[in-house]
Structure formats: structure tokens, C-alpha cells
Amino acid sequence: MQLRRYLATNGLTDTWKCPDWYPVVQAAKYLGVAPWELMQQSIYWRDKALIAMTAEYQAQEIINNQGK
């Protein structure tokens, strides 16, 4: 339930925190590996995957808002 509420608020609240395991799951999904495999690697790759995901999401928002 905490994850659902965190996602529903786009993380813009202090009431619902992102579960500590969720970024690992998202980064693993982005990289196409199992979360337990990613956890055996350097944190560098998890961080880079999360940075790339965020940049892609933000760029898509900019593109979507340009036509409005």
C-alpha cells in the first residue's frame, strides 16, 4: 500500500516514502536483469540506471507539454 500511495503522489509528499527496495527493482527492470543480480554489482550501475530513467521521463514530459 505504501508503494501505491507513493507512486500516486509522484513522490511529492513526505507522508508516503519510497520503499527502499523499489529503486533496485526499477533499475533492474530498466537494465533487463534480475534485482538480485543487480544487487551483486556495483551501486554505480543502479544509480546510472535511475539517472537515465529519470532523464528519459523528464524529457518525455517536456516533449508532451510542447504541443499544449
C-alpha positions, 0 to 999 in steps of 0.5 A: 500500500505504501508503494501505491500511495507513493507512486500516486503522489509522484513522490511529492509528499513526505507522508508516503516514502519510497520503499527502499527496495523499489529503486533496485527493482526499477533499475533492474527492470530498466537494465533487463536483469534480475534485482538480485543480480543487480544487487551483486554489482556495483551501486554505480550501475543502479544509480546510472540506471535511475539517472537515465530513467529519470532523464528519459521521463523528464524529457518525455514530459517536456516533449508532451507539454510542447504541443499544449 
